[in-house]
Each structure stands twice: as structure tokens, then as C-alpha cells.
Amino acid sequence: MSFESDLKRMEEITELLKKEETGLEESIKLYEEANALGKKLTKTLSEIQRKVEKVVSDNENELATESFENDEE
């Protein structure tokens, strides 16, 4: 599955878990699926983050690249 389809499935699971008609056993299965998807999505985002470069202007107004850094770290 692609990142987008995994994310969409995560959103679907979230909506299903909010419904009162979803039984306990189904909720547990959905939770386990969501947990696995969450790990997969996090891993994918980490891989993407390592690949992203942002363009910056150096002192001579020439374009350069530097690694993307998460501002939260």
C-alpha cells in the first residue's frame, strides 16, 4: 500500500472506532491494525525526512542544499 492509502485506512479505522456499534472484538482488531499502520507510517515519514533537502541561499546568493532537520528535535 502507498503512504496515502495507509493514511486513508488509518482515518477509516479512527472513524470506525468512534462508532458505538463497533464491538469489542472488532475494536481490538482495528486497534491492532491501526497500531501496525502507525508504525509503518512513522517509518516511512522518517525515511522521507532523511531524504528531504531544503534549498537555502548562501552568503553569495547562490543556491545550496542542506539536510532537512526536524524543528521539534
PQR file of N, CA, C, O and H, with PARSE charges and radii, in Angstrom:
ATOM      1  N   MET A   1       0.838  -1.185   0.000 -0.4000 1.5000
ATOM      2  CA  MET A   1       0.000   0.000   0.000 -0.0000 2.0000
ATOM      3  C   MET A   1       0.884   1.248   0.000  0.5500 1.7000
ATOM      4  O   MET A   1       2.008   1.231   0.500 -0.5500 1.4000
ATOM      5  N   SER A   2       0.361   2.308  -0.559 -0.4000 1.5000
ATOM      6  CA  SER A   2       1.093   3.569  -0.579 -0.0000 2.0000
ATOM      7  C   SER A   2       0.879   4.321   0.735  0.5500 1.7000
ATOM      8  O   SER A   2      -0.014   3.990   1.516 -0.5500 1.4000
ATOM      9  H   SER A   2      -0.552   2.322  -0.966  0.4000 1.0000
ATOM     10  N   PHE A   3       1.700   5.323   0.959 -0.4000 1.5000
ATOM     11  CA  PHE A   3       1.567   6.135   2.165 -0.0000 2.0000
ATOM     12  C   PHE A   3       0.164   6.719   2.253  0.5500 1.7000
ATOM     13  O   PHE A   3      -0.468   6.693   3.310 -0.5500 1.4000
ATOM     14  H   PHE A   3       2.425   5.591   0.325  0.4000 1.0000
ATOM     15  N   GLU A   4      -0.317   7.248   1.125 -0.4000 1.5000
ATOM     16  CA  GLU A   4      -1.635   7.884   1.107 -0.0000 2.0000
ATOM     17  C   GLU A   4      -2.747   6.888   1.424  0.5500 1.7000
ATOM     18  O   GLU A   4      -3.671   7.208   2.172 -0.5500 1.4000
ATOM     19  H   GLU A   4       0.196   7.269   0.267  0.4000 1.0000
ATOM     20  N   SER A   5      -2.663   5.686   0.861 -0.4000 1.5000
ATOM     21  CA  SER A   5      -3.707   4.696   1.138 -0.0000 2.0000
ATOM     22  C   SER A   5      -3.626   4.198   2.577  0.5500 1.7000
ATOM     23  O   SER A   5      -4.655   3.933   3.198 -0.5500 1.4000
ATOM     24  H   SER A   5      -1.912   5.426   0.254  0.4000 1.0000
ATOM     25  N   ASP A   6      -2.417   4.070   3.110 -0.4000 1.5000
ATOM     26  CA  ASP A   6      -2.269   3.691   4.523 -0.0000 2.0000
ATOM     27  C   ASP A   6      -2.857   4.763   5.435  0.5500 1.7000
ATOM     28  O   ASP A   6      -3.530   4.454   6.418 -0.5500 1.4000
ATOM     29  H   ASP A   6      -1.581   4.285   2.605  0.4000 1.0000
ATOM     30  N   LEU A   7      -2.599   6.013   5.103 -0.4000 1.5000
ATOM     31  CA  LEU A   7      -3.130   7.118   5.900 -0.0000 2.0000
ATOM     32  C   LEU A   7      -4.655   7.153   5.830  0.5500 1.7000
ATOM     33  O   LEU A   7      -5.327   7.386   6.835 -0.5500 1.4000
ATOM     34  H   LEU A   7      -2.052   6.264   4.304  0.4000 1.0000
ATOM     35  N   LYS A   8      -5.190   6.921   4.639 -0.4000 1.5000
ATOM     36  CA  LYS A   8      -6.648   6.889   4.480 -0.0000 2.0000
ATOM     37  C   LYS A   8      -7.248   5.752   5.303  0.5500 1.7000
ATOM     38  O   LYS A   8      -8.283   5.927   5.947 -0.5500 1.4000
ATOM     39  H   LYS A   8      -4.644   6.732   3.823  0.4000 1.0000
ATOM     40  N   ARG A   9      -6.602   4.593   5.284 -0.4000 1.5000
ATOM     41  CA  ARG A   9      -7.096   3.458   6.077 -0.0000 2.0000
ATOM     42  C   ARG A   9      -7.046   3.800   7.564  0.5500 1.7000
ATOM     43  O   ARG A   9      -7.955   3.437   8.311 -0.5500 1.4000
ATOM     44  H   ARG A   9      -5.761   4.451   4.761  0.4000 1.0000
ATOM     45  N   MET A  10      -6.009   4.485   7.997 -0.4000 1.5000
ATOM     46  CA  MET A  10      -5.905   4.897   9.400 -0.0000 2.0000
ATOM     47  C   MET A  10      -7.079   5.800   9.768  0.5500 1.7000
ATOM     48  O   MET A  10      -7.656   5.664  10.847 -0.5500 1.4000
ATOM     49  H   MET A  10      -5.270   4.780   7.391  0.4000 1.0000
ATOM     50  N   GLU A  11      -7.428   6.713   8.880 -0.4000 1.5000
ATOM     51  CA  GLU A  11      -8.570   7.602   9.122 -0.0000 2.0000
ATOM     52  C   GLU A  11      -9.877   6.808   9.182  0.5500 1.7000
ATOM     53  O   GLU A  11     -10.740   7.093  10.012 -0.5500 1.4000
ATOM     54  H   GLU A  11      -6.959   6.823   8.004  0.4000 1.0000
ATOM     55  N   GLU A  12     -10.023   5.809   8.300 -0.4000 1.5000
ATOM     56  CA  GLU A  12     -11.216   4.958   8.311 -0.0000 2.0000
ATOM     57  C   GLU A  12     -11.328   4.199   9.631  0.5500 1.7000
ATOM     58  O   GLU A  12     -12.406   4.111  10.218 -0.5500 1.4000
ATOM     59  H   GLU A  12      -9.321   5.577   7.626  0.4000 1.0000
ATOM     60  N   ILE A  13     -10.216   3.660  10.085 -0.4000 1.5000
ATOM     61  CA  ILE A  13     -10.201   2.919  11.349 -0.0000 2.0000
ATOM     62  C   ILE A  13     -10.595   3.833  12.500  0.5500 1.7000
ATOM     63  O   ILE A  13     -11.369   3.442  13.374 -0.5500 1.4000
ATOM     64  H   ILE A  13      -9.340   3.732   9.608  0.4000 1.0000
ATOM     65  N   THR A  14     -10.067   5.040  12.499 -0.4000 1.5000
ATOM     66  CA  THR A  14     -10.403   6.008  13.549 -0.0000 2.0000
ATOM     67  C   THR A  14     -11.901   6.250  13.597  0.5500 1.7000
ATOM     68  O   THR A  14     -12.494   6.283  14.675 -0.5500 1.4000
ATOM     69  H   THR A  14      -9.438   5.358  11.789  0.4000 1.0000
ATOM     70  N   GLU A  15     -12.511   6.420  12.436 -0.4000 1.5000
ATOM     71  CA  GLU A  15     -13.961   6.646  12.386 -0.0000 2.0000
ATOM     72  C   GLU A  15     -14.727   5.414  12.865  0.5500 1.7000
ATOM     73  O   GLU A  15     -15.723   5.544  13.577 -0.5500 1.4000
ATOM     74  H   GLU A  15     -12.029   6.394  11.561  0.4000 1.0000
ATOM     75  N   LEU A  16     -14.273   4.231  12.484 -0.4000 1.5000
ATOM     76  CA  LEU A  16     -14.942   3.002  12.928 -0.0000 2.0000
ATOM     77  C   LEU A  16     -14.849   2.838  14.443  0.5500 1.7000
ATOM     78  O   LEU A  16     -15.806   2.404  15.083 -0.5500 1.4000
ATOM     79  H   LEU A  16     -13.464   4.126  11.906  0.4000 1.0000
ATOM     80  N   LEU A  17     -13.707   3.182  15.009 -0.4000 1.5000
ATOM     81  CA  LEU A  17     -13.534   3.049  16.456 -0.0000 2.0000
ATOM     82  C   LEU A  17     -14.390   4.048  17.233  0.5500 1.7000
ATOM     83  O   LEU A  17     -14.712   3.814  18.398 -0.5500 1.4000
ATOM     84  H   LEU A  17     -12.929   3.535  14.489  0.4000 1.0000
ATOM     85  N   LYS A  18     -14.754   5.147  16.600 -0.4000 1.5000
ATOM     86  CA  LYS A  18     -15.607   6.141  17.258 -0.0000 2.0000
ATOM     87  C   LYS A  18     -17.063   5.692  17.338  0.5500 1.7000
ATOM     88  O   LYS A  18     -17.822   6.176  18.178 -0.5500 1.4000
ATOM     89  H   LYS A  18     -14.492   5.337  15.653  0.4000 1.0000
ATOM     90  N   LYS A  19     -17.449   4.767  16.464 -0.4000 1.5000
ATOM     91  CA  LYS A  19     -18.841   4.329  16.409 -0.0000 2.0000
ATOM     92  C   LYS A  19     -19.162   3.399  17.573  0.5500 1.7000
ATOM     93  O   LYS A  19     -18.396   2.486  17.884 -0.5500 1.4000
ATOM     94  H   LYS A  19     -16.832   4.373  15.782  0.4000 1.0000
ATOM     95  N   GLU A  20     -20.284   3.638  18.202 -0.4000 1.5000
ATOM     96  CA  GLU A  20     -20.704   2.806  19.328 -0.0000 2.0000
ATOM     97  C   GLU A  20     -21.053   1.390  18.892  0.5500 1.7000
ATOM     98  O   GLU A  20     -20.950   0.457  19.688 -0.5500 1.4000
ATOM     99  H   GLU A  20     -20.907   4.379  17.950  0.4000 1.0000
ATOM    100  N   GLU A  21     -21.468   1.217  17.627 -0.4000 1.5000
ATOM    101  CA  GLU A  21     -21.863  -0.113  17.185 -0.0000 2.0000
ATOM    102  C   GLU A  21     -20.695  -1.058  16.945  0.5500 1.7000
ATOM    103  O   GLU A  21     -20.902  -2.262  16.791 -0.5500 1.4000
ATOM    104  H   GLU A  21     -21.552   1.975  16.980  0.4000 1.0000
ATOM    105  N   THR A  22     -19.479  -0.539  16.911 -0.4000 1.5000
ATOM    106  CA  THR A  22     -18.312  -1.394  16.723 -0.0000 2.0000
ATOM    107  C   THR A  22     -18.085  -2.193  18.000  0.5500 1.7000
ATOM    108  O   THR A  22     -17.869  -1.629  19.073 -0.5500 1.4000
ATOM    109  H   THR A  22     -19.311   0.439  17.036  0.4000 1.0000
ATOM    110  N   GLY A  23     -18.138  -3.513  17.865 -0.4000 1.5000
ATOM    111  CA  GLY A  23     -18.000  -4.398  19.022 -0.0000 2.0000
ATOM    112  C   GLY A  23     -16.577  -4.460  19.552  0.5500 1.7000
ATOM    113  O   GLY A  23     -15.638  -3.966  18.929 -0.5500 1.4000
ATOM    114  H   GLY A  23     -18.314  -3.971  16.993  0.4000 1.0000
ATOM    115  N   LEU A  24     -16.444  -5.073  20.707 -0.4000 1.5000
ATOM    116  CA  LEU A  24     -15.148  -5.161  21.376 -0.0000 2.0000
ATOM    117  C   LEU A  24     -14.125  -5.916  20.537  0.5500 1.7000
ATOM    118  O   LEU A  24     -13.006  -5.440  20.349 -0.5500 1.4000
ATOM    119  H   LEU A  24     -17.207  -5.475  21.214  0.4000 1.0000
ATOM    120  N   GLU A  25     -14.502  -7.096  20.030 -0.4000 1.5000
ATOM    121  CA  GLU A  25     -13.553  -7.888  19.246 -0.0000 2.0000
ATOM    122  C   GLU A  25     -13.116  -7.142  17.987  0.5500 1.7000
ATOM    123  O   GLU A  25     -11.934  -7.129  17.643 -0.5500 1.4000
ATOM    124  H   GLU A  25     -15.412  -7.482  20.184  0.4000 1.0000
ATOM    125  N   GLU A  26     -14.074  -6.526  17.306 -0.4000 1.5000
ATOM    126  CA  GLU A  26     -13.756  -5.753  16.107 -0.0000 2.0000
ATOM    127  C   GLU A  26     -12.876  -4.558  16.465  0.5500 1.7000
ATOM    128  O   GLU A  26     -11.949  -4.226  15.728 -0.5500 1.4000
ATOM    129  H   GLU A  26     -15.034  -6.537  17.585  0.4000 1.0000
ATOM    130  N   SER A  27     -13.163  -3.916  17.588 -0.4000 1.5000
ATOM    131  CA  SER A  27     -12.357  -2.774  18.033 -0.0000 2.0000
ATOM    132  C   SER A  27     -10.912  -3.184  18.287  0.5500 1.7000
ATOM    133  O   SER A  27      -9.984  -2.451  17.948 -0.5500 1.4000
ATOM    134  H   SER A  27     -13.917  -4.187  18.187  0.4000 1.0000
ATOM    135  N   ILE A  28     -10.729  -4.347  18.879 -0.4000 1.5000
ATOM    136  CA  ILE A  28      -9.372  -4.835  19.154 -0.0000 2.0000
ATOM    137  C   ILE A  28      -8.630  -5.098  17.847  0.5500 1.7000
ATOM    138  O   ILE A  28      -7.461  -4.736  17.711 -0.5500 1.4000
ATOM    139  H   ILE A  28     -11.483  -4.943  19.155  0.4000 1.0000
ATOM    140  N   LYS A  29      -9.308  -5.729  16.882 -0.4000 1.5000
ATOM    141  CA  LYS A  29      -8.686  -5.979  15.574 -0.0000 2.0000
ATOM    142  C   LYS A  29      -8.321  -4.666  14.887  0.5500 1.7000
ATOM    143  O   LYS A  29      -7.236  -4.527  14.322 -0.5500 1.4000
ATOM    144  H   LYS A  29     -10.257  -6.023  16.992  0.4000 1.0000
ATOM    145  N   LEU A  30      -9.239  -3.712  14.945 -0.4000 1.5000
ATOM    146  CA  LEU A  30      -8.986  -2.410  14.328 -0.0000 2.0000
ATOM    147  C   LEU A  30      -7.828  -1.693  15.012  0.5500 1.7000
ATOM    148  O   LEU A  30      -6.992  -1.076  14.352 -0.5500 1.4000
ATOM    149  H   LEU A  30     -10.120  -3.825  15.405  0.4000 1.0000
ATOM    150  N   TYR A  31      -7.785  -1.781  16.340 -0.4000 1.5000
ATOM    151  CA  TYR A  31      -6.695  -1.157  17.091 -0.0000 2.0000
ATOM    152  C   TYR A  31      -5.348  -1.756  16.686  0.5500 1.7000
ATOM    153  O   TYR A  31      -4.376  -1.030  16.477 -0.5500 1.4000
ATOM    154  H   TYR A  31      -8.464  -2.283  16.876  0.4000 1.0000
ATOM    155  N   GLU A  32      -5.300  -3.081  16.577 -0.4000 1.5000
ATOM    156  CA  GLU A  32      -4.057  -3.745  16.188 -0.0000 2.0000
ATOM    157  C   GLU A  32      -3.633  -3.332  14.774  0.5500 1.7000
ATOM    158  O   GLU A  32      -2.453  -3.098  14.515 -0.5500 1.4000
ATOM    159  H   GLU A  32      -6.090  -3.670  16.746  0.4000 1.0000
ATOM    160  N   GLU A  33      -4.609  -3.247  13.869 -0.4000 1.5000
ATOM    161  CA  GLU A  33      -4.308  -2.806  12.504 -0.0000 2.0000
ATOM    162  C   GLU A  33      -3.797  -1.369  12.505  0.5500 1.7000
ATOM    163  O   GLU A  33      -2.827  -1.048  11.819 -0.5500 1.4000
ATOM    164  H   GLU A  33      -5.568  -3.437  14.080  0.4000 1.0000
ATOM    165  N   ALA A  34      -4.451  -0.513  13.274 -0.4000 1.5000
ATOM    166  CA  ALA A  34      -4.045   0.890  13.354 -0.0000 2.0000
ATOM    167  C   ALA A  34      -2.646   1.021  13.949  0.5500 1.7000
ATOM    168  O   ALA A  34      -1.854   1.849  13.502 -0.5500 1.4000
ATOM    169  H   ALA A  34      -5.239  -0.775  13.832  0.4000 1.0000
ATOM    170  N   ASN A  35      -2.350   0.221  14.937 -0.4000 1.5000
ATOM    171  CA  ASN A  35      -1.031   0.255  15.563 -0.0000 2.0000
ATOM    172  C   ASN A  35       0.051  -0.123  14.550  0.5500 1.7000
ATOM    173  O   ASN A  35       1.089   0.534  14.474 -0.5500 1.4000
ATOM    174  H   ASN A  35      -2.994  -0.452  15.300  0.4000 1.0000
ATOM    175  N   ALA A  36      -0.193  -1.175  13.778 -0.4000 1.5000
ATOM    176  CA  ALA A  36       0.766  -1.595  12.748 -0.0000 2.0000
ATOM    177  C   ALA A  36       0.907  -0.520  11.670  0.5500 1.7000
ATOM    178  O   ALA A  36       2.015  -0.222  11.225 -0.5500 1.4000
ATOM    179  H   ALA A  36      -1.036  -1.708  13.839  0.4000 1.0000
ATOM    180  N   LEU A  37      -0.212   0.056  11.256 -0.4000 1.5000
ATOM    181  CA  LEU A  37      -0.168   1.124  10.258 -0.0000 2.0000
ATOM    182  C   LEU A  37       0.584   2.338  10.789  0.5500 1.7000
ATOM    183  O   LEU A  37       1.355   2.965  10.061 -0.5500 1.4000
ATOM    184  H   LEU A  37      -1.113  -0.186  11.617  0.4000 1.0000
ATOM    185  N   GLY A  38       0.362   2.666  12.052 -0.4000 1.5000
ATOM    186  CA  GLY A  38       1.052   3.802  12.663 -0.0000 2.0000
ATOM    187  C   GLY A  38       2.559   3.622  12.635  0.5500 1.7000
ATOM    188  O   GLY A  38       3.298   4.561  12.338 -0.5500 1.4000
ATOM    189  H   GLY A  38      -0.264   2.157  12.643  0.4000 1.0000
ATOM    190  N   LYS A  39       3.011   2.417  12.944 -0.4000 1.5000
ATOM    191  CA  LYS A  39       4.449   2.135  12.912 -0.0000 2.0000
ATOM    192  C   LYS A  39       4.990   2.252  11.490  0.5500 1.7000
ATOM    193  O   LYS A  39       6.067   2.804  11.265 -0.5500 1.4000
ATOM    194  H   LYS A  39       2.411   1.655  13.185  0.4000 1.0000
ATOM    195  N   LYS A  40       4.221   1.723  10.534 -0.4000 1.5000
ATOM    196  CA  LYS A  40       4.642   1.781   9.131 -0.0000 2.0000
ATOM    197  C   LYS A  40       4.699   3.224   8.637  0.5500 1.7000
ATOM    198  O   LYS A  40       5.651   3.615   7.962 -0.5500 1.4000
ATOM    199  H   LYS A  40       3.346   1.275  10.717  0.4000 1.0000
ATOM    200  N   LEU A  41       3.681   4.013   8.972 -0.4000 1.5000
ATOM    201  CA  LEU A  41       3.643   5.413   8.554 -0.0000 2.0000
ATOM    202  C   LEU A  41       4.783   6.207   9.181  0.5500 1.7000
ATOM    203  O   LEU A  41       5.405   7.035   8.516 -0.5500 1.4000
ATOM    204  H   LEU A  41       2.908   3.695   9.520  0.4000 1.0000
ATOM    205  N   THR A  42       5.055   5.960  10.444 -0.4000 1.5000
ATOM    206  CA  THR A  42       6.151   6.644  11.134 -0.0000 2.0000
ATOM    207  C   THR A  42       7.491   6.308  10.485  0.5500 1.7000
ATOM    208  O   THR A  42       8.332   7.186  10.293 -0.5500 1.4000
ATOM    209  H   THR A  42       4.549   5.287  10.985  0.4000 1.0000
ATOM    210  N   LYS A  43       7.683   5.036  10.150 -0.4000 1.5000
ATOM    211  CA  LYS A  43       8.922   4.615   9.494 -0.0000 2.0000
ATOM    212  C   LYS A  43       9.062   5.295   8.133  0.5500 1.7000
ATOM    213  O   LYS A  43      10.136   5.784   7.784 -0.5500 1.4000
ATOM    214  H   LYS A  43       6.999   4.323  10.306  0.4000 1.0000
ATOM    215  N   THR A  44       7.975   5.323   7.374 -0.4000 1.5000
ATOM    216  CA  THR A  44       8.003   5.963   6.060 -0.0000 2.0000
ATOM    217  C   THR A  44       8.338   7.442   6.184  0.5500 1.7000
ATOM    218  O   THR A  44       9.155   7.961   5.424 -0.5500 1.4000
ATOM    219  H   THR A  44       7.102   4.927   7.658  0.4000 1.0000
ATOM    220  N   LEU A  45       7.709   8.123   7.140 -0.4000 1.5000
ATOM    221  CA  LEU A  45       7.992   9.547   7.338 -0.0000 2.0000
ATOM    222  C   LEU A  45       9.442   9.782   7.733  0.5500 1.7000
ATOM    223  O   LEU A  45      10.054  10.755   7.292 -0.5500 1.4000
ATOM    224  H   LEU A  45       7.045   7.701   7.758  0.4000 1.0000
ATOM    225  N   SER A  46       9.991   8.911   8.549 -0.4000 1.5000
ATOM    226  CA  SER A  46      11.398   9.036   8.948 -0.0000 2.0000
ATOM    227  C   SER A  46      12.318   8.882   7.745  0.5500 1.7000
ATOM    228  O   SER A  46      13.295   9.616   7.602 -0.5500 1.4000
ATOM    229  H   SER A  46       9.494   8.120   8.907  0.4000 1.0000
ATOM    230  N   GLU A  47      11.996   7.917   6.877 -0.4000 1.5000
ATOM    231  CA  GLU A  47      12.800   7.714   5.671 -0.0000 2.0000
ATOM    232  C   GLU A  47      12.716   8.931   4.752  0.5500 1.7000
ATOM    233  O   GLU A  47      13.721   9.362   4.187 -0.5500 1.4000
ATOM    234  H   GLU A  47      11.202   7.320   6.993  0.4000 1.0000
ATOM    235  N   ILE A  48      11.516   9.475   4.607 -0.4000 1.5000
ATOM    236  CA  ILE A  48      11.330  10.655   3.766 -0.0000 2.0000
ATOM    237  C   ILE A  48      12.092  11.840   4.343  0.5500 1.7000
ATOM    238  O   ILE A  48      12.736  12.591   3.611 -0.5500 1.4000
ATOM    239  H   ILE A  48      10.699   9.125   5.066  0.4000 1.0000
ATOM    240  N   GLN A  49      12.016  12.000   5.654 -0.4000 1.5000
ATOM    241  CA  GLN A  49      12.688  13.123   6.308 -0.0000 2.0000
ATOM    242  C   GLN A  49      14.185  13.096   6.036  0.5500 1.7000
ATOM    243  O   GLN A  49      14.798  14.143   5.823 -0.5500 1.4000
ATOM    244  H   GLN A  49      11.493  11.389   6.249  0.4000 1.0000
ATOM    245  N   ARG A  50      14.772  11.913   6.040 -0.4000 1.5000
ATOM    246  CA  ARG A  50      16.214  11.806   5.782 -0.0000 2.0000
ATOM    247  C   ARG A  50      16.556  12.193   4.344  0.5500 1.7000
ATOM    248  O   ARG A  50      17.676  12.621   4.064 -0.5500 1.4000
ATOM    249  H   ARG A  50      14.274  11.063   6.213  0.4000 1.0000
ATOM    250  N   LYS A  51      15.602  12.045   3.443 -0.4000 1.5000
ATOM    251  CA  LYS A  51      15.859  12.328   2.031 -0.0000 2.0000
ATOM    252  C   LYS A  51      15.598  13.780   1.646  0.5500 1.7000
ATOM    253  O   LYS A  51      16.126  14.273   0.649 -0.5500 1.4000
ATOM    254  H   LYS A  51      14.692  11.698   3.670  0.4000 1.0000
ATOM    255  N   VAL A  52      14.791  14.447   2.436 -0.4000 1.5000
ATOM    256  CA  VAL A  52      14.392  15.802   2.064 -0.0000 2.0000
ATOM    257  C   VAL A  52      15.553  16.762   2.250  0.5500 1.7000
ATOM    258  O   VAL A  52      16.252  16.744   3.264 -0.5500 1.4000
ATOM    259  H   VAL A  52      14.362  14.046   3.246  0.4000 1.0000
ATOM    260  N   GLU A  53      15.730  17.579   1.266 -0.4000 1.5000
ATOM    261  CA  GLU A  53      16.720  18.647   1.369 -0.0000 2.0000
ATOM    262  C   GLU A  53      15.998  19.953   1.101  0.5500 1.7000
ATOM    263  O   GLU A  53      15.094  20.020   0.268 -0.5500 1.4000
ATOM    264  H   GLU A  53      15.162  17.594   0.443  0.4000 1.0000
ATOM    265  N   LYS A  54      16.396  20.962   1.798 -0.4000 1.5000
ATOM    266  CA  LYS A  54      15.798  22.261   1.531 -0.0000 2.0000
ATOM    267  C   LYS A  54      16.830  23.166   0.879  0.5500 1.7000
ATOM    268  O   LYS A  54      18.025  23.110   1.171 -0.5500 1.4000
ATOM    269  H   LYS A  54      17.130  20.907   2.475  0.4000 1.0000
ATOM    270  N   VAL A  55      16.339  23.969   0.021 -0.4000 1.5000
ATOM    271  CA  VAL A  55      17.211  24.888  -0.705 -0.0000 2.0000
ATOM    272  C   VAL A  55      17.397  26.137   0.143  0.5500 1.7000
ATOM    273  O   VAL A  55      16.434  26.727   0.633 -0.5500 1.4000
ATOM    274  H   VAL A  55      15.369  24.015  -0.216  0.4000 1.0000
ATOM    275  N   VAL A  56      18.614  26.513   0.300 -0.4000 1.5000
ATOM    276  CA  VAL A  56      18.924  27.708   1.083 -0.0000 2.0000
ATOM    277  C   VAL A  56      19.848  28.609   0.274  0.5500 1.7000
ATOM    278  O   VAL A  56      20.541  28.159  -0.639 -0.5500 1.4000
ATOM    279  H   VAL A  56      19.397  26.033  -0.098  0.4000 1.0000
ATOM    280  N   SER A  57      19.843  29.833   0.613 -0.4000 1.5000
ATOM    281  CA  SER A  57      20.720  30.787  -0.055 -0.0000 2.0000
ATOM    282  C   SER A  57      21.961  30.984   0.807  0.5500 1.7000
ATOM    283  O   SER A  57      21.868  31.278   1.999 -0.5500 1.4000
ATOM    284  H   SER A  57      19.281  30.199   1.355  0.4000 1.0000
ATOM    285  N   ASP A  58      23.125  30.815   0.180 -0.4000 1.5000
ATOM    286  CA  ASP A  58      24.345  31.030   0.955 -0.0000 2.0000
ATOM    287  C   ASP A  58      24.734  32.504   0.893  0.5500 1.7000
ATOM    288  O   ASP A  58      23.985  33.314   0.346 -0.5500 1.4000
ATOM    289  H   ASP A  58      23.200  30.576  -0.788  0.4000 1.0000
ATOM    290  N   ASN A  59      25.867  32.858   1.431 -0.4000 1.5000
ATOM    291  CA  ASN A  59      26.297  34.260   1.508 -0.0000 2.0000
ATOM    292  C   ASN A  59      26.466  34.931   0.150  0.5500 1.7000
ATOM    293  O   ASN A  59      26.379  36.155   0.056 -0.5500 1.4000
ATOM    294  H   ASN A  59      26.476  32.200   1.874  0.4000 1.0000
ATOM    295  N   GLU A  60      26.703  34.165  -0.889 -0.4000 1.5000
ATOM    296  CA  GLU A  60      26.916  34.732  -2.218 -0.0000 2.0000
ATOM    297  C   GLU A  60      25.637  34.684  -3.051  0.5500 1.7000
ATOM    298  O   GLU A  60      25.691  34.826  -4.273 -0.5500 1.4000
ATOM    299  H   GLU A  60      26.774  33.170  -0.813  0.4000 1.0000
ATOM    300  N   ASN A  61      24.509  34.489  -2.416 -0.4000 1.5000
ATOM    301  CA  ASN A  61      23.211  34.398  -3.076 -0.0000 2.0000
ATOM    302  C   ASN A  61      23.136  33.279  -4.108  0.5500 1.7000
ATOM    303  O   ASN A  61      22.350  33.345  -5.052 -0.5500 1.4000
ATOM    304  H   ASN A  61      24.465  34.374  -1.423  0.4000 1.0000
ATOM    305  N   GLU A  62      23.956  32.258  -3.920 -0.4000 1.5000
ATOM    306  CA  GLU A  62      23.871  31.074  -4.762 -0.0000 2.0000
ATOM    307  C   GLU A  62      23.046  30.033  -4.020  0.5500 1.7000
ATOM    308  O   GLU A  62      23.021  29.997  -2.790 -0.5500 1.4000
ATOM    309  H   GLU A  62      24.595  32.204  -3.153  0.4000 1.0000
ATOM    310  N   LEU A  63      22.383  29.202  -4.780 -0.4000 1.5000
ATOM    311  CA  LEU A  63      21.565  28.176  -4.153 -0.0000 2.0000
ATOM    312  C   LEU A  63      22.436  27.041  -3.649  0.5500 1.7000
ATOM    313  O   LEU A  63      23.397  26.639  -4.305 -0.5500 1.4000
ATOM    314  H   LEU A  63      22.404  29.231  -5.779  0.4000 1.0000
ATOM    315  N   ALA A  64      22.099  26.542  -2.504 -0.4000 1.5000
ATOM    316  CA  ALA A  64      22.796  25.406  -1.915 -0.0000 2.0000
ATOM    317  C   ALA A  64      21.745  24.507  -1.278  0.5500 1.7000
ATOM    318  O   ALA A  64      20.584  24.898  -1.154 -0.5500 1.4000
ATOM    319  H   ALA A  64      21.318  26.868  -1.971  0.4000 1.0000
ATOM    320  N   THR A  65      22.137  23.337  -0.885 -0.4000 1.5000
ATOM    321  CA  THR A  65      21.203  22.443  -0.199 -0.0000 2.0000
ATOM    322  C   THR A  65      21.765  22.065   1.157  0.5500 1.7000
ATOM    323  O   THR A  65      22.977  22.062   1.373 -0.5500 1.4000
ATOM    324  H   THR A  65      23.080  23.020  -0.986  0.4000 1.0000
ATOM    325  N   GLU A  66      20.871  21.752   2.045 -0.4000 1.5000
ATOM    326  CA  GLU A  66      21.271  21.222   3.344 -0.0000 2.0000
ATOM    327  C   GLU A  66      20.220  20.221   3.763  0.5500 1.7000
ATOM    328  O   GLU A  66      19.078  20.275   3.306 -0.5500 1.4000
ATOM    329  H   GLU A  66      19.886  21.754   1.869  0.4000 1.0000
ATOM    330  N   SER A  67      20.602  19.320   4.622 -0.4000 1.5000
ATOM    331  CA  SER A  67      19.676  18.295   5.077 -0.0000 2.0000
ATOM    332  C   SER A  67      18.524  18.913   5.831  0.5500 1.7000
ATOM    333  O   SER A  67      18.691  19.892   6.557 -0.5500 1.4000
ATOM    334  H   SER A  67      21.529  19.277   4.993  0.4000 1.0000
ATOM    335  N   PHE A  68      17.359  18.336   5.653 -0.4000 1.5000
ATOM    336  CA  PHE A  68      16.173  18.758   6.381 -0.0000 2.0000
ATOM    337  C   PHE A  68      16.335  18.335   7.822  0.5500 1.7000
ATOM    338  O   PHE A  68      16.716  17.198   8.101 -0.5500 1.4000
ATOM    339  H   PHE A  68      17.223  17.540   5.063  0.4000 1.0000
ATOM    340  N   GLU A  69      16.048  19.242   8.743 -0.4000 1.5000
ATOM    341  CA  GLU A  69      16.102  18.914  10.163 -0.0000 2.0000
ATOM    342  C   GLU A  69      14.761  19.211  10.770  0.5500 1.7000
ATOM    343  O   GLU A  69      14.153  20.243  10.487 -0.5500 1.4000
ATOM    344  H   GLU A  69      15.738  20.165   8.517  0.4000 1.0000
ATOM    345  N   ASN A  70      14.298  18.311  11.602 -0.4000 1.5000
ATOM    346  CA  ASN A  70      13.025  18.485  12.279 -0.0000 2.0000
ATOM    347  C   ASN A  70      13.194  19.541  13.358  0.5500 1.7000
ATOM    348  O   ASN A  70      14.059  19.415  14.225 -0.5500 1.4000
ATOM    349  H   ASN A  70      14.791  17.472  11.832  0.4000 1.0000
ATOM    350  N   ASP A  71      12.373  20.579  13.308 -0.4000 1.5000
ATOM    351  CA  ASP A  71      12.458  21.661  14.290 -0.0000 2.0000
ATOM    352  C   ASP A  71      12.088  21.209  15.690  0.5500 1.7000
ATOM    353  O   ASP A  71      12.427  21.884  16.662 -0.5500 1.4000
ATOM    354  H   ASP A  71      11.670  20.681  12.603  0.4000 1.0000
ATOM    355  N   GLU A  72      11.395  20.075  15.817 -0.4000 1.5000
ATOM    356  CA  GLU A  72      10.947  19.594  17.122 -0.0000 2.0000
ATOM    357  C   GLU A  72      12.058  18.890  17.880  0.5500 1.7000
ATOM    358  O   GLU A  72      11.955  18.705  19.092 -0.5500 1.4000
ATOM    359  H   GLU A  72      11.120  19.527  15.028  0.4000 1.0000
ATOM    360  N   GLU A  73      13.113  18.495  17.191 -0.4000 1.5000
ATOM    361  CA  GLU A  73      14.187  17.746  17.852 -0.0000 2.0000
ATOM    362  C   GLU A  73      15.106  18.665  18.596  0.5500 1.7000
ATOM    363  O   GLU A  73      16.069  18.209  19.213 -0.5500 1.4000
ATOM    364  H   GLU A  73      13.196  18.645  16.206  0.4000 1.0000
TER
END
